[in-house]
Structure formats: structure tokens, C-alpha cells
Amino acid sequence: MKDRDDNSRLVYSTESGRIRTSSKDNNKTIPKTDGKVRVERSTKGRKGKGVSLIKGLPLDGPSLKKLAKKLKQKCGSGGTIKNGIVEIQGDHRDLLIIELNKLGYKAKKAGG
């Protein structure tokens, strides 16, 4: 009588390695920035379609999501958050800089 699969076996390691924390803890970490929020335009990897990128926001996951929603509504377009960078569809750099400055962030235009 075999209760186990023939291919299964116990794996044991004496090295402790990196201990992974839960995803809830990762959302609470605020990235370190230089205090300047940069707004730039990018078309890279988007088949020529331009997006406005907002980098350097000192916010954690839920707060960043809330701010991104507010900015997307102000611009009247869609967008997403990828790796702590807010992407808003279209070239809305001037409007975004005005809105971010109203909210107390030191935003400036970056790139060309």
C-alpha cells in the first residue's frame, strides 16, 4: 500500500534564506524619495500611445491608489499603478503638475 506519490519527497534545507512577508505588510512601506514628484510623458512599449507618468510620490499602496483615482477623474482618462508609478493615459502633464502642487507635492515636469 502506497499512500504517497512516487515522485513526491521531503525537501529540507539548512539555509534560512530570505523570509517572505505577507503582501499586506508590503503595501505599508513608503518608498524613499528625494521629495520631488516628477511628471513625464512616455510612449515606450505602448505602440506610440502616450501616457503621463508620475514618479516619486511618497505614498503607500492604498493612499497611492486613492490619489491616482482622483487624478484620473480630474484628467477624464484611464490609467493604472505599476511599481509605485502612476500612469495616466494621454499627455496631461501640465494639469497633473497643477493638481499635485495644489495637494502640497513639489511636482515638476521631467523629460522632454
N, C-alpha and C positions, 0 to 999 in steps of 0.2 A: 504494500500500500504506500503510494507516494502522495503526500498532501501538497507538496510544493512542485513548482515547475522545474524542470531540469536546468533551465537557463538562469534561474534566479539564484543569487548567492549573497551572503552577507558581505558588506563592504565596510571596512574600518580604516581609519586614518589616525595617526598620532599627531598630525599637524592640526593646529586650531584654525588657521586660515582667517578670512575676514568674516565677521559675524554680520549677517544682513538684518537690518532693522525693518520694521513694518513700513508700508507706504504712507501711513498716517503721520509717522514721525518725519518723513522726508518732506512733506508739504509744509511743515512748520519752520523749516530752515530758511532764513532770509539770505540771499546771495550778497556777498560783499561787493560793493561798487565804489567808484570814486566820487559819487554824489551827483554826477551829471547824467541826465537822461538824454540819450541820443535817438533822434528820429531820422531814419534814412529810407531811401527808395531802393528796391531791388527787383530785378526781373530774372535773376539766376535760377534756372531749373523750373521755370514757370511758363515756358513757351512764349516769351515776350510779354506776358501779362505782368503788370507792375503791382507791387504791394508796398505798403508803408510798414517799416519795421521799427518797433520801439524797444530799445535795449537799455539796460542799466536801471530798471525800476527796482527799488529796494523793498519788494513786497513778497510775501509768501503765497502759496498756491491759491487759497480761496480769495484773498484780497486782490490778487492779480487778475483772477477770473472776473471779479466784480468790476474792477476798473476797465478791463477790456470790453466788457459788455456795454458799459457806459460810453466808452469812446466809439464803439461800433455804431451805437444808436445815434450819436452825435454826427457821425460821418454818413450815416444812412447806407452802410455797406456791411458785408460779412467779414469774417476773419477768424483767427484761431490763436492759440498759445502753444508755442513749441520751445521746449527747453528754456523757459523763462523769458522768451522773446515774444512780444505781442505782434502778430501780423494782421494788418487790416488791408482788405482788398482795395486797390486803387491808390492814386497819388493824393494823399490828404495831409501831407507833411505840415503845411502852414496852419491848417485848422487844428491839427493834433498838438502842435507846439503851443498855440494859444490856450487850448484847453488844459494842457498839462501845467502850464505856468499859472493858470487860474487856480489849479488844485494845489499849488505850492511846490511843484517839482521844478528844478532848474533844467529845462529842456532846451536843446539846441539842435539845429539841423546838421546832419553829418553826411559825408559823402558828396557826390557831385551834383 
